[in-house]
Amino acid sequence: MRAQARGEVKRLTGCKAALMRDLIAAKRRELADVCAQAHMAVPPLPPLPADDADGDAAAICSQVGRPTTSCFGPASRPDA
């Protein structure tokens, strides 16, 4: 029973990793479209995670927030 549960957890983790890779790719396409409409260069982004057998969802999830913070930096107030 435990082996079956572990196998299911591993399968679901792989599915989650695949969905996260798809989400990251979709957001990159959206960013490229927005930059093109604004006549801006697309900022450099880290490479997409590799499609591995383990489907390391934690590593993929950790990269999701990184591009926005490195592109935009801290917010500043115009009146400050």
N, C-alpha and C positions, 0 to 999 in steps of 0.2 A: 504494500500500500504506500509506504513512504517513497519507494523508488518511482512509483507511478506519479505521485504528487511532485517529486523533484523534476521528473521529465516534463510534466505539464507547466511547472513554473519556468523551466528553461525555454519551452516553446513560446509561452506568453511573453517572456522577456525578449526573445528574438522578434516577436511580432511588434512589440512596443518599440524596439530599436529601429525596425524597418519603417514604422509610422513616423518616428522622430526624424529619420533621414529624409523621408518624403516631405515632411513639414518644413524642414530646414531648406530643402531645395526649392519649395514653393515660395517661401519667404525671400529667398535670394532672387528668384525671378521677379517677384513683386518689387523688391528694392531696385533692381536693374531697370524696371519699367518706370518707376517713380523718378529715378535719377535721369533717365533718358528724357522724360517729359520736362524736367527742370533744367535740362542742358547741363547736367553735372556729371562728373566722372564717378563711376561706382567705386566706393571705398574698398581698400584691400580687406579681404575676409580670410579667415583660416580655412584650410581645405576641408571638404566634406569628409566625415568619418568613413572609413573603409567598411565595406560590407563583409564582416567577418562571421565565422561560424558560431561564435559565442553570442553575438548580438549584444554587446556590452552597452545596454541602455543607459547606464549611469554615466559613462564617458560621453555619450552623445548628448544627453540632457545637460551635462555641465558646459557644453559649448553653445547652447542655445542663447544664453544671455550675454555672452562675451562680445559679439559683434556690435551690439547697440551701445554698450558702454565705451568701447574703444573708438567708435565713430563719432559719437556726440559729446562725450565728456560730461562733466558736471554742468548742471543748468545754472545760468546766471540771470540776474534780473536786470533789465535795461535801465532802470532808474538807480541802480546801485553804483 
